[in-house]
């Protein structure tokens, strides 16, 4: 989605997340918090040794030319998990990654994961209908409203790709990723390139 209108911090737990028995701390019913925070009831302590990275891969989606990026989570003692994503628009891969509205991939650097929340019916369709994982850059940039979500139009036409967010190609991967992040206590993402 990028900087074009994600509503500010709604910390609601997606119904499928409850079905998957995630260890979220729920507060006050509807609109409950699922903010990622180290420690506390229902939150594992963050693992400093878990590595969560994003890098561009060599593959392109045939129908649209979108480069496929690899979002990878490595937790010691577990098998490596990798998820395919689109980042930015195919035609904007070389644009200024720090410029607001550029539709370029999010800038390289370290990001803090801020929340996992449900996509609501009034959110833009291009966020998919699954979850939102908020990202906060830990460096100066003009880019705002970045996160990880499903890209429902991946490979399907002119809306394929994102405005700069990480758009997972398969929506069910987003559910798996959110559960893995919560279970491992992972709180940071490094965008390599």
N, C-alpha and C positions, 0 to 999 in steps of 0.2 A: 504494500500500500504506500509506504513512504510518508511524505509530509502532507497528504491531501485530505485529511479529515478523520483520522481515528480519534474517537472520543477519548477524552482524558480519563485515565485510570479508573475503569470499572473493574472491580475485583470479584467477579462472579465465577462460581465453579460450574463448568459445563456438565449437564446430566450424565453424559457418557463417562466423564471423569469419575463420578461417584460409582458408576457401575464397574469401573476398573479398579475400585478400591484404593484410590490414591490417598496419600496421607496428608490431606490439606487440613488446616485449621479452619473450621467454619464458624463464623460469627454472625449472629442476629439474622438467620434465615436468608431470605431473598436479598440479593446484592452482597452476599457474603464474601469475605476476603479469601483470596487464594494468592496473596502476595508472597513471593519467594523471599524468604529471610533465613539467615543462618540460625540453627538451633531452634528452640522453642517447641511447644507441644505440636506434634504432628509433622515437624520438619527435621529431617536428619541434619546433622552437622555437615557443612560443606566439605567435600573432599578436595584438598588442595592438589592432589595428584591426578584428578580427572582432567582430561584435555578435550575441549569442545572447539572445533575449528571449521572454517568455511574456506574452500578454495575452488577456483574454476577448474573444471575438468576439460578433456579434449573433445567430448561428444557434443553434437548439435542436434536439436530436435529437427527432424527432416522437413516437416510442414512449414515451420516458421523461422528456422535458422537460429532459434534461441540457444545460447550456450548453456549446457547443463553443469551446474555447480554441485559440489559434494559437501554436504554438511555432515561432519563426522564426530562421533562421541567415543572417546577411548577412556574406559574406566579400568584401572588395574584389577586383574582377576576375572574380568569379563571379556567376552568377545567384542571386537570393535564393531560399532554400528554406524552405517553410512546411509544417508538419505539424499535423494536427488532433488534439486531445487532450481528454480529460475530466479535470477537476481537482476533487477532492472529490465529494461526493454532491449531486445536484440540489437536495434539500431543505435542504442545509446551506451553501449559497453565501453566506448572510449571517451565518453564525456567526463567533465569535471565531477568527480565523485564527492566533492565537498559542497557543491553548489545546490542550494535549495531549489527544488523543482526540476532538476536535471534529468530525472528518470534513469540515471546511471546506477550501477551497483553501489551498495552502501560502501563507505570508505574503509580501507584497511585499518586495522587497529583492534584494541580490546573494547568489548562491550560488556556491561553488566546486564544480566537477565532480571527484569523487574517484576513481572507478573505473568500468570497464566489466567486468561479469562475467556469466557464464552463469547462467540460472535453473536451479536443480537440481530433480530430481524431488520432493524433500521440501519445497520452498518452497510457500507458499500458492498455490493455483490462480489466485487473482485477480491474481497477478503476471504471468500469461501464461506462455508457454513459450519465450521468446526471450532477451532480455538485460535486465540491470539497469544503469542509469547512476546512480551515487550522487551525492547533492547534500548539501553541507554549508553551512548558513546562515552568512553572514559578519556576523551581527548577533545580538543577544540574542533568544531565543525558546524556548518550552517544547517546540516541535515537534521530533521526532526521527525518524530512519529514513526520511527523505524521498529520493525518487529519481524517475527516469523509467523507465517500463516499459510493456508492452502491457496494455491493458484488454480481456481476452477477452470480457467480458460487456457491452461498450459498446452501449447502446441496446436491450438484450435483457431487461430486467426489473429487479428490486429490487437486484441486485448491480452494476448499471451505475454507473460512476463509481469513485472511489477513496476511500481514507481520508485523502487530502490530497496524495498524489503526483500526478505528471503521467502519466496513462495514455493512451498513444497509441492511437487508434482502430484503426489497421491495424498488425499486427505487422511486416510487411515494411518499414514506415516506420522502425521502430526500428533495423533493420539498416542502412538508408541513413543515418539520423541518426548512429549510432555511427561509421560509416566517415567521414562528413563531419567530425565533431568531431575524430577522430584525425588525419585528413589536414590539417585547418586549424590544429591545435594549440589549438583553442578550449578554455579552461579555466574560463570563468565564464558564468553565466546570470543575467539580470536579470528578475525577475518585476515587471512594470510595474503591474498592478492586482490 
